[in-house]
């Protein structure tokens, strides 16, 4: 009798183990982030949190990291710690701005179109989730009724990798071609973003400071000259001289806004944020044909609730649609992307998060080749290889 019970238990546990490995059982759990419903994806190496409302990627941490340092911007926590109300609405972490990047026109605002488009402030439906072999896949979809578009995003993670693969599709439901505005509002924040410590590198060359808005200085003071071209990373300071835009400033109370043309000689381009003291590196690799621009929004209030946008996009700055279309091009590069009638366009990028060796102070290059992401600091003679089996 006892032997029979044992045999049944062994069979039951074996069946449960096999069931857990079958497709349809993704490494995904329901959770909350700052009280907001979310999904948590894990692959044994990293853990990614995605909000159900708006689809923002709000946290990425390494499971082996006891401190669970999250490099992404959390304005809710920063406001709470500073003892002030949160002033950024649904903007958090890495969120998508589609179709729209920046302010709306008076007519668009009256029609109900929000700042940064519709997608980041609507509930997203999970259309598909499964684990097939070592790959966990989740697909979200959101309808954009004001824009008459549908946005679909698929997130993939492979067991044991430090990489998140994101593939997105934007579908037009109207019968004429239209220019679209699309940005991936990737944003880092404190404590990963530290004064005079955190460094940003990218495959960029030509750049421009954003023209100042009259009367919009507020409590934060501009630290760059208005509307000036420069070669990345040395930008013209407000009162003369140049500032290295790679490194965070030493003190707060200042702001800056620049755009960079991503290297036209490359198919895949990159942006990284490195905290050399904490030895943590967040980075993105994306196709230049999808996002030829990267806007750096730098927000450094005196209370320490710092944020810096690494916003790769179809346009140079987050400005109203008419202004973007009227600009047409900058540095011989288009400032918008076409969405043909009743057609779907797509974009892809990979996000990675890893530790770095002692002494690494910059990122000179990031390449995705032969199933690996290769990260290089030439001066320190460092090369970090990360498994990246899915590619772009």
N, C-alpha and C positions, 0 to 999 in steps of 0.2 A: 504493500500500500504506500509506504513512505517513498520507496523507490519510484513508484508511479507518479507521485506528487512532484518529486524532484525532476523527473523527466519532463513533466508538463511545464514546470517553471523554467527550465532551461530552454525549452521550445518557445515559450512566451517571450523571454528576454531576447532570444535570437531574432524572433519575428519583429519585435519592437525596434531592435537595432537596424535591421534591414529596412524597415519602414522609414526610419529617420533619414536613411541615405537616399531614399527614392526621390525622383523629381517631384516638385510640388511641395517640398518642405524646405523653404528658404531659411537662411540664417537671419531671420528678421523677427523682431519683437515689438509689441505695442508699448508705448511709453508716453511720458510727458516731458517737455522742456520748458522751463519757466512757466509751468502751468498750462502749456499749450500741447494739444495732442500731437504725437510724433511717432515715427517709426525708427527703430534702431537696427542698422545692418552691421553685421560683424563677420570677419573672415579669419579669425584667430590671430590676426596681426594688428588690424586697426578696427575702430568702431566709428560708424558714421550715423549722425542723427539728422533726420529730415522731417520738417513740419508737414502735417497733413494739409493745413491751410496755407497756401502760398508756395509750398514746395521748397522753402529755404533749407539749405544745408547749414545747420546751426552749430554743429560740433563735429570735430574729427580728433580722435585721441588714439594713441598707441596703447594697446592693452598691457604691454610690458612696462609702461611708464607709471610709476607709483603716484606721481603728482597729477596725472591725467591732464596735462597742459593742453588746452584747446586754443589754437592760434586764431580762430575765427571770432569776429566781433559780436559781442553780446551787449547791446545798449541797455537792455533791461537790467542786467546785473550791474553794469557800470553806473547807471543812474541810481540804483538802490544804494550802492556803496558810497556814492558821492552825496546822498541825501537829497537828490533832486528828482523831479518827475521825468519819466522817459519821454523823449521828444521826437522819436523816430518812427512811431506808428508800427506798421508791419515790417519795416526794414530791419533785417537782422542777418548776421552771418553772410553766407553766399546765397543771394537770391537773384532771380532772373527778371530783367526789365524788358518786357515784350508785350505788345508792340507799342513802344514808346520808351524813351530814355531821357528823363528830365521833365521839365515843366511843360504844361499844356498851354495852348492858346486860350484866349478868353472864351472863344466859341466852344472849344473842346471841353473846357472846364464846365461851362454851362450845360453841356450835353452829358456830363457825369463822368468823363474820362479822367482817371486819376493820374497823378504824378507817377512816372515810371511804368505806365501801362497797367493793364488789367491783371496779368497772370499772378503777380506776387501777392495779391490781396483777394484771392478767390479759393474756395475749397478745391483740392485736387483729388480725383478719384484714382484708386489703385485698379488698373485694368488687368494687370498680370503680375504674378510673382511665383517664382520657382527656383529650386536649386537643381542644376543639371551638372553632374560631375562635381568639379570644384568651383563652379561659377554660380553665384547668387545673382538673380536678375529681378528687378522691380520696375514696372512701367506705370507711369502716372499720366493722366490726361486732364486737361482743363479747357472748358469752352469759354471763349472771349466774345460775349454777345455784342458788346458795343463795337468791336472791331470786326466782327463777323469772321473770326479765325478760330482755329483749334490748335492748342499747343500740347504736344506729347513729349514726355521725357523718360528715357530708359537709363537706369543706373545699374552698373554691374560691378561686382567685386569678386576677385578670385582668391581662394584660400591661400593664406601665407604671403600675400603681396601687400605692399604699402601704397597701393594705387586704387583710385576710384575712376571708372570709365563712365562718361556721360555722353549720351547721344540724344539729340533733340530734333523734333520736327515741328514746323509751323505750316499749317494748312490754311489756304484762303478759301472762303466760301462765297466769294463774289466773282463776277464775270469780267473783271478788268484788272490789268496789271497795276501794282501799287508799290511805292517805295516803303520799306519797313525800317523800323528802328529797334535794335536788339542789342542788349548788353548783358554780360554775365557780371553782376555786381559782387565780385569776390572782395571781401573786406576783412582785414585783420584788426585785432584790437588788443588793448591791455588785458592781462599782464605780458602776453607774448610780445606786444609792441611796447618797447621800452625806450625811454629817452637816451639818445646818443649811443644806442646799442643795436637796435634792429635795423637790418640792411635789406634793401630791395634791389634786385638785379633783373634785367630783361634784355631780350634780343632786339634792341631799338637803337635808333641813331638820331633822326631828325625829330624835333620836338617843339612845342609851343606852350607858353604860359597862357592861362585863360584870362581874357580881358576882365578887369574888375567891374563889378556891378556898382554903379554910383550909390552911395549911401548904404551899402550892404556890408560894411566892415564889421559893425556890431562890436561884441566883446572880444572877438578874435581879430587880430591884426594881420593884414596881408604881409607875407615875407618875400614875395616875388614881384618883379616888375610886371606891368599889365600888358598882355598881348604881344609878347616878344618871342621870336624864334631863337632856339638854342640847340646845341648838340648834347644829347643825353650823356652823362647825368648832370653836367654843370650848368645850372640855370641862373639867369640874371636876378640878383637880389633887388629888393625894392629901392634901397638907397645906395646902389652901386656895389661892384664886386660880384662874385658868383658864389652860389651855394651848391653843395653836393647833394643831389636829390636822392641818392642811395640811402643815406643814413637819417634816422629820426632826429629831430632837433633836441638840444639839451634841455630846453625849458618850454613850457606851454604858453597859452595865450595867443597862439598864432595859427594861421591857416595857409594853405597853398593849393593850387589847382593847375595841373599840367596835363598835356596829352602827348603821346609818343606814337610815331609811325613805326609799326613793327617791320622788321627787316624784310624788304621786298625780295631779297635774294634767297630767302628760306621758304620752304613749304610748311614746316612746323616751327613755330616760335614759342617762346617761353617767358614766364615771369616767376620770380621766386621771392620769398621773404625768409630771411635767416636771422635767428637770434643766436649769435655765437656764444654768449655767456651760458644760455640754457642748452645749447647744442641741439637746436631743433630747426628743421627746415620744412617749410610749406612751399609747394610749387605747382604750376600749371603748365601743361603743354597743349597747344591748340593749333588748328590749321589757319594759316594766315588768310586764306581765301574766305574763311568764315568771319574772322575778326581781325581786320588789318590795323586796328587802333587799340591803344590802352590808355585809359584815363586814370590818373592818380589824384584822388580826392584825399587831402590831408587835413584832418580835424584834430587839433591839439589844444583842448581847453585847459585852463589853469588847474582844474580839479582832478586831472589825471585820467579822465574818461576818454582815452585816445582811440582814434580809429584812422585807418588808412585804406582807401579803396585801391584794389588792383583790377580795375574794371575793363576787361577786354570786350570790344564792341565793334559795331558796324559804323560808328561815327566818332569823331574826335572828342566832343564834349557832350554832357547831358543838357541839351538845350531843346527848345520847342522844335517840333517837326518841320515847320516852315523854314526856320533858320538853318536847319541841317540840309534841307533840300536846296535852298537858295545858295548855300556855300558850294554845293556840287562836288568839289574836290579840294584837297589840301595836300601839298607836296606830291602832286600828280597821283593821288590815291583817292578813290571815291569815298564820299562821306555818308552813303546809305547803301542799302542792298535791295534788289528787286524781288518781289514776291509775285510771280505771274498768276494770271487768272486761274481759279479753280485748280491750283497746283500746290505741291508741298515742297518746301526747302528744308534742308537739314544743317546741323552743325554738330561738331564733336570736340570734346576736350578730355584730358586726363588730369586728375588732381593727385598729388602725392604728398606724403608726410613722413618724415624720417628723422633719425638722429644723425648727427654729424661728428666727425672726429675733432679732437682738440686742435685748435689753431686755424681752423677753416674760417676765413673772413670774407669770402665773396663767392659768387657763382659766375664763372666766365662763360660757361656753355652748358646747355641741357640738350641731349639728343635722345631720340627714341628710335632704336634700331635693333634688329635681330632679337626681338623679345625682351629687350632691356631698356630702361631709362638710365642714361649715363650723365652724371652731374660732375662738373669739373671746376676746381679752383686751381688755376695754373701756378700761381705764386707759391701756394702751399703744397704743390705736387700731390693733390688729392683728386681721386676719382671714386665716386660712389656709384656702384651699379645696383639698380633695383629691378627685380623681376617685373616685367610688364608684358604678359603673354598675349593680351588681346590687341594691343596696338591701336592706331588711329587710321 
